[in-house]
Amino acid sequence: MIKVRFFLIMVLLAVVFASCDRKTEHIPEYIKYSGPTQGTMFNIIYSSDTNYNGEIDSLLKAFCRSLSNYDSTSLISRINRNETDSLDALAEDFFTVSKEVWTNTDGTFDVTVAPIVNAWGFGWKRHEKHIPDSSEIYSLLQHVGMDKLEITNGRIVKHDPETQIITNAIAQGMSVDYVSDFLKSKGIANFLVEIGGEIYCSGKNAKGENWKIGIDKPIEGSGYEYREKQIEIHLSDMAVNTSGNYRQFIEDGGKKFGHSINPLTGYPAENEMISATVVYPDCISADAYATAFMVMGAEKAMKIVESIDGMEAYFIVHDGEKTKTIESNGFKKFYK
């Protein structure tokens, strides 16, 4: 009887201590922060006892001061006007990744395509969109090419002073990584950073699950206010980016010209691609490759995806009058 009583007492104590542990276990709240940046919106969710919204706001402003084409006083704007050749750390990283992707995609990703993008009306120089004639395209192409730039000892050397840089195709993904690295530096394990549709998510959401990310159905002219989900994927410690031509385009005589400019021809890419989604460990690369894939088409793009460790992709393409999807071998693991 004494042994039985002792056993029951020990069980009760174990239950009490377990209850105390559960009561004292502290789970930081999930803080949500949203606002405008880079001509779009950001949405950030993070689990922390400390509110870092002020620091995040400062980071995004510092990023724009470095790499925003829409800020006439930014570093990249002054480089485009040949007012300086000095680079900060952000600009150096920008050019390093840009050159790497340019090389790996045989020039279909090229940040020096700026004058042609502006000529079509898709860049930072806002004007009514129009179709440039062939002589204008030919003239502008003479100033395009990453081989016209060199980065040496923190400085940029432009072999052609007319060469200009556009950051749109990579800056939002890069800024996602910039904020994500800050949150990681604060010991925050669970968060999601989304800027203009480019996303990096870490750890788990408030339900203790991988983050659920919707990939948009390519509905012509749709924007933030009207979207439909094509599929939903579940991610943790990964970035995802989708590039498409169904939101920005010019229509002339019944023909549509998308905003994905081929830097090798100066004209919008004409292929079967409607949208390209890339999943990768960092957002800057996912952003850049998704842009390049829209230009090169599904077959070439998927060969690159399968050659890069850790990269997966999901393409929506034209198939005659219908659309179909193509995905990399490992993409299905994100469905659960």
N, C-alpha and C positions, 0 to 999 in steps of 0.2 A: 504494500500500500504506500509506503514511504517513497519507494522508487517511482511509482506511478504519479504521485503528487509532484515529485521533483521534476519529472518529465513534462507534466502539464504546465508547471510554473515556467520552465525554460521555453516552451512553445509560446506561452503568453508574452513573455519578455521579448521574444524574437519578433512577434507580431507588432508589439508596441514600438520597438526600435525601428522596424521597417516602416511603420506609419510615420514616425518622427522624421525618418530620412526623406519620405515622400513630401512631407509638409515643408521641410527646410530646403528641398531641392529648388534651385532658382533657375528659371528659364527666362532669358531676356526677351522683352517684347519686340515685335517686328515693327519697325518704323518705316513709314512710307513718305517719300519726298518726290515731288514732281514740279516741273517748271519748264520755261523755254530756254533753248540753247541752240546755237548753230542753225538758226532758221527753222528749227523743229522743236520737238518736246522730249524731255527726259522723264523717266519713271524709275525710281530706285526704291528697293525694299531691302532692309537689313535688320538683323537681330542683334541688338546691343542695348546695354544699360546707359550708354552715352549717346547723346544726339550729336551727330557729325554733319548736320545739314549745312551749317555755315561754312565748314571746311570744304564740303563738296561743292558748294556754290563758288567758292574762291578758286578751286581747282578748275572748274569748267570755264571760268572767266580767264584764268591764266592760259588755258588751252587755246581759247579763241584769240587771245593776244599773240599767240605764236603762229597758229595754223589756219585761221579763218580767212578765206578769200573775201568774205563779206565785210570784214573790218579793214578799212583802208589804212589803218595805222598798224596792223599786225605785221609780224616779222615776214610772213610769206608774201604779203602785199608789197612790202618794201624791197624784198628780193626780186619780185616781178618787175618793179620799177627800176631795178639796178641801183638802189640807194644804199644797199649794204650787201656784203657777202658773208657776214658772220652768222653762224648757226647756234641755236641753243640746243639743249639735250633732246627736246621733243622733235625739233626739225631734223636733227641727225638721225634719230630713230625712223622718222618718216621716210627719209631718203634711202636709208639702208634697206628697209622692207620693200619699198617701191622698186628699187633696183633688183632685188632678189626675185620678186614676182614678175617683173619685166623680163628677166632672163629666162625664168622657168616657163613663161607663157609665149615665148618667141615674139615678144613685143605687143601682144594684144592687150596688155595692161601697161599704160604709159601715162604718167602724170603730167608730161609735157604737152599733152593734147589740148591744153587749155584754150589757145586761140581758136581752135576749130569748134570746141564745145560752145564757146561764147558766140561764135559766128552763127551757130544754129539756134542760139537763144536758150540753151540749157545750162549755161554757166552763171557766174556771179554778175556779169554785165547784163542787167535786165533790159530787154527790149522785146519788141514783138517778134515771136518766132518766125523765121523764114527759111527758105531753102537756098543756101548759097549756090552760086553757079560754079561750074567746074574750074574756071580760071581762079576764082577766089580760093577754092579748096586747094588747088595745086600750089598757089602762092603760100598759103599758111602751112602746108605740109613741110615746106623747106625748113621750118623752125621747130619741127616736132622730132623727138627722139631722145631717149634717156642717155644715149651715147654722147649727147651734146653737153652733159653735165659731169662734173667730177667733184667729189667731196674729199678735201684734204685738210687735215689738222683743224677741224672745226670750221672750215670755210667752204663755200660753194663756188666752183669755177664754172661759169657759163661760157662755153666756146662760141655761142651765138647769143648776143645780147637781146635778141628778139624772142628767145625761148622763154616761155612762161609756164608756171606750175599751177595745176588745179588740185586741190586737196579733197574735193567732195567724195571721190570714190573710195577713200580710205580713212578720212579724218574721223568720222563718227565711230567707226569700229575701233580706231586708235584711242579715242576719248573714253570709250567703254572700258578698255584695258587700263587706262590711266586712273579712272575712278576705282575700278576693281582692285588694282594694286594698292591703292590707298586704304581701302577697307581691309584688305588682307594684312597690311602693315599695322593695323589697329587690333589685330587678333580676331577679326570678325570672320566666322566660318560660314555663316548662312546668309546669303544675299543674292539679289538679282539686280543687274544694272541694264537698263534699256535706254538707248538714245537713238531716236529716229528709226526704230525698228531693229537696230543692231543690239544683240543681247549677249551678256555673259551671266551665267548663274553658278553659284557655289553652294555646296552643302544641300540643305533641305529647306522646304517652305514651312509655313507655320503649322501645317498638318504632319510634319515629319516625313514628307514624301519628296521625291525628286520634283523639280520645278516643271510645271506643265506649260509648254510653249505651243501656240497655235501658228501654223503656217497658212498664210492667206490664200484663199482661192483667187486666181488672177481675173478679177472683175474689172473691166475697162473703166478707168476714171475714178475708181474707188479710192478713198483716203481714210484718215483716222476716224471720221464720223460714220463711215459705212464700210464694214468689212464682213466677209464670211470666211469661215474656217475650212481649209482644204483637208488638213489632217492635224492631229495633235501629237507632239512628241514629248518625252520626259527626259530631262537633262539634269546633270549635276557635274560641276567643275568643267564645263564646256561652254563654248561660244557658238552662236548660230546667227547667220546672216542670210537674208533673201534679197536678191536683186531681180528686178523685172522691168518690162517695158510697157506694162498695161496702165501705168498711171501718168507717165510723162511722154508725150508724143506730139508730133505735128501731123495734121491730116491735110492732104492736098490732092484734089481730083480723085477722091476715093481711096488714095493710097496713104498708109500710115508710116511715119518715120519715127522710130523709137529713139530714146535719149542715149542708148548705149552706142557711143561712137567708136568705130573701128579706127584706132590711131594709125593703122597702116594704109588706109584708103581715104580717111577724112569723112566718110559717110556712115550713117547708122548701119549697124550690123543687120544683115538679112540672112536669117537662118530659122530653124524650127523652134528655137528657144523662146518660151514665154516667161519663165522665171527659173532662177537657179538658187537653191538653198544649200549652204555649206555649213557643216558642223566641224569645229576644230578647237583645239585647246586655247587658242587666243583669237580675239575678235578682229584685230587688225588684219591678220592673214585671211580669215574667213571673209571679211569685207572685200579685200582686194581680189581674191580668187573668184568670188561670186561675180564681180564686175567683169573680170576677164572671161569667165565661162559664158556669159551672155553674148560676148563678141565672137568667140571661137566656135560655138555650137556644141551640141551634146556629145557627139562621138569623141572629139578631141579632148573635151573637158573631162569626160569620165576616165580617159586614159591617165590624165594628170592626177585626178582624185585617187585612183587605185595605186599610183606610184608614190604618194605622199603618206607616210606613216601617221595614223591618227586622224586622217581626214575622211569624212563621209559626205555624201551629197544626194540631193533629191531634186530632179528636174521635172518641170512641166513643159511639154513640147506640143507643137502642132503635129497632127497626124492626119493629113488631108483636111477634111472638114471637122474633124474631132480633135480632142486633146487626149494625151496619154501621159503617164508618169514613168520616169526612169530613175532608179535609185542604185546607189553603190551597194556592194555585197554586205557591208556591215551596218547599213542604215536601219535595218529592221529592228535592231536592238533598242532603238530609241522609242519604239512604239509602246513599250511597257515601262 
